[in-house]
Amino acid sequence: MPRAITRLLIGGLIIMTMGVPAATTANENDLKLTIVNPKNLYDPTPNGYSTAVIVPREGRVAYISGQGGQDSSGALSPDFAVQVQQAYANLRTALDALGARPDQVAKLTVFVVDHDMSKLEVLTRNVKEMFGAALPAQTLIPVPKLAIDPMLFEVDAVVMLE
């Protein structure tokens, strides 16, 4: 291999490894999400979410695809509240499969068909039941329909793994 190419490859490897921290053992506190709710912004916690969540540098991140309100047989209730409850149960099953807990969820995105304020109470109740005080950042997106016509709700998640 010509000397110039060898130098470029070695230089590239050096540049690629600069700033990569040496292997360290993280303690339990290093792997906690940091919830940020600035005092000069509206307090979102009564509505079941946080303004921002910081994932620690040592954390690995997993993405959970949208979970709808289908039960294990694929059946969907026509009732919005039942679908929301089942979707969060499905999300919990996905977290369990990853070896993760609800307090490791950094971000949720929820999709609601024909959203109106009457649905907000159902959403808030379910997210508070699952996450308690460790409320993730969250975005609600009203949509006209989801992948399957009877679906009324879907939630996906970004999770920090330990």
SEMAR-713644 format. One record per residue (C-alpha): residue number from 1; x, y, z; chain. Coordinates in steps of 0.25 Angstrom, whole numbers, plus 2048, in hexadecimal, padded with zeros to 3 digits. Example, Ala and Ser with C-alpha at 12.3 -4.5 7.8 and 13.67 -1.06 7.14 Angstrom:
<atoms>
n|x|y|z|chain
1|831|7EE|81F|A
2|837|7FC|81D|A
</atoms>
This chain:
<atoms>
n|x|y|z|chain
1|800|800|800|A
2|806|80E|7FC|A
3|80B|815|808|A
4|802|821|806|A
5|7F5|818|807|A
6|7FB|812|813|A
7|7FD|81F|81A|A
8|7EF|823|816|A
9|7E9|817|81C|A
10|7F1|818|829|A
11|7ED|827|82A|A
12|7DF|823|828|A
13|7DF|819|833|A
14|7E5|823|83C|A
15|7DB|82D|839|A
16|7D0|823|83A|A
17|7D4|81F|848|A
18|7D7|82D|84D|A
19|7CC|831|858|A
20|7C8|822|85A|A
21|7C8|821|869|A
22|7D0|815|86F|A
23|7C8|80A|874|A
24|7C2|80D|882|A
25|7B9|806|88B|A
26|7AC|80F|88C|A
27|7A6|80E|89A|A
28|797|80E|89B|A
29|795|81D|89D|A
30|79C|81F|88F|A
31|791|817|888|A
32|786|81F|88D|A
33|77E|828|884|A
34|77E|837|887|A
35|770|83E|887|A
36|770|84C|883|A
37|764|855|885|A
38|769|864|885|A
39|762|86D|88F|A
40|760|878|884|A
41|758|86E|87C|A
42|74A|868|87E|A
43|74A|85C|887|A
44|746|850|87F|A
45|746|846|88A|A
46|737|847|88D|A
47|735|843|87F|A
48|73E|837|880|A
49|74B|83B|879|A
50|758|842|87B|A
51|75E|84E|873|A
52|76B|847|871|A
53|773|83A|875|A
54|782|838|874|A
55|787|82A|871|A
56|795|828|878|A
57|7A1|827|86F|A
58|7A3|818|874|A
59|795|814|870|A
60|791|80C|864|A
61|784|810|85D|A
62|77A|807|857|A
63|76E|80B|84F|A
64|760|804|851|A
65|757|804|845|A
66|749|809|846|A
67|740|801|84F|A
68|732|801|84C|A
69|726|7FC|854|A
70|726|7ED|84E|A
71|725|7E2|858|A
72|72E|7D6|856|A
73|724|7D0|84C|A
74|724|7DD|844|A
75|716|7E1|848|A
76|713|7F0|84A|A
77|708|7F5|853|A
78|700|801|84D|A
79|702|808|85A|A
80|70D|813|85B|A
81|710|811|86A|A
82|711|802|868|A
83|71B|804|85C|A
84|723|80E|864|A
85|724|804|870|A
86|728|7F9|867|A
87|732|801|85F|A
88|739|804|86C|A
89|738|7F6|871|A
90|73F|7F2|863|A
91|749|7FD|866|A
92|74C|7F7|873|A
93|74E|7E9|86D|A
94|758|7EF|863|A
95|760|7F5|86E|A
96|760|7E8|876|A
97|765|7E1|869|A
98|771|7EC|869|A
99|773|7EA|878|A
100|76F|7F8|87A|A
101|766|7FF|884|A
102|75C|80B|882|A
103|766|815|889|A
104|770|812|87D|A
105|766|818|873|A
106|76C|825|86E|A
107|762|829|863|A
108|754|825|85F|A
109|74C|828|852|A
110|73E|826|852|A
111|734|826|846|A
112|725|828|849|A
113|71A|827|83E|A
114|711|833|83F|A
115|717|838|84B|A
116|70E|841|854|A
117|710|846|862|A
118|707|83B|868|A
119|712|831|864|A
120|71D|839|86B|A
121|718|834|879|A
122|719|825|874|A
123|727|828|86F|A
124|72C|82F|87B|A
125|726|824|885|A
126|72D|819|87E|A
127|73A|820|87C|A
128|73A|823|88B|A
129|737|815|88F|A
130|742|80F|887|A
131|74D|81A|88A|A
132|74A|820|897|A
133|753|82C|89A|A
134|75D|828|88F|A
135|755|82E|884|A
136|75C|82D|877|A
137|75C|838|86C|A
138|750|836|863|A
139|74A|83B|857|A
140|73B|839|853|A
141|738|839|844|A
142|729|839|840|A
143|727|831|833|A
144|71B|82E|82A|A
145|71E|81F|82A|A
146|729|815|82E|A
147|72E|808|827|A
148|722|800|829|A
149|714|807|829|A
150|70F|803|836|A
151|71C|808|83D|A
152|719|814|845|A
153|726|815|84D|A
154|735|812|84B|A
155|741|815|854|A
156|750|813|851|A
157|75C|815|85A|A
158|76A|818|85B|A
159|771|811|867|A
160|77E|811|86E|A
161|784|804|871|A
162|78D|801|87C|A
</atoms>
